[in-house]
Amino acid sequence: MMGQGRAARCREGERRGHHGGRGRRRSCFPVALEAEPILPLDPDAHEAVLAALDDERKAHAHYAAVLERFPGAMPFRMIVEAEARHAEALAGLLRRRGLPVPPDTHLGSEAARSSVPATEACACRIAVAAEVDNVDLYFDDLLPRVAGLADVERVFLRLAEASRDRHLPAFRHWAEHHHHRGGRA
C-alpha cells in the first residue's frame, strides 16, 4: 500500500467489502499523500503521538473488558473496533517515520478488567466521561503540540471528531435511554 494516496486505499477497502454499520463505508483515516513530505516529529510531537496512542489503547482495552463482562453490550460492541482502528492510525504515523511502536500493555490487562463497573448503564456513563476527556485531550493538549505536521494534525482531528460526533452521542444515548439494563453501580 505504500505510495498510494488516501483515495486508492479507500477504494480498495470498498472493493473488499469493508463497510461500517448500516451500509456506510468505514471511514479511512487520512495519511500523507505521495506529494506531501513526511516531516520528522520533534520530541514534543513524538510524545503527543505516544500519548494519543496510549489513550486510544486504554479505551480499546476498557471497552473490550466491558464486552467480556457484558457480551454484546451496546454501543460497546460497535465502538470497540473503532478504538482499535484509532490506535492503528496512530501507530501508522510512527511507522511511516521509522519510529518504534510501543507494545500494547492495556488490552487484556488486569487494570482494564478491574475498571469495568457492575452494570452496563454505569459502564456507559463512564464511557461518556472518557469520551469527553478524549475530545478535550486532542483539542486542548495534543493538537497544539503537532502544529505544522499536516498528516498528524489530520489524524488527530479525525480521532477527536470521531469521539465527539459518533462515540460520545452513542454512549450518551445508551446511558440516558437504556438505563434499565443494569441501573446504578
Secondary structure, DSSP 4 states (H G I P E B T S, - for coil): -TT--HHHHHHHHHHTT-B-GGGPBPPPPP---TTS--PPPPHHHHHHHHHHHHHHHHHHHHHHHHHHHSTT-TTHHHHHHHHHHHHHHHHHHHHHTTPPPPP--STT-HHHHHT--SSHHHHHHHHHHHHHHHHHIIIIIIHHHTTT-HHHHHHHHHHHHHIIIIIHHHHHHHHHH-TTTT---
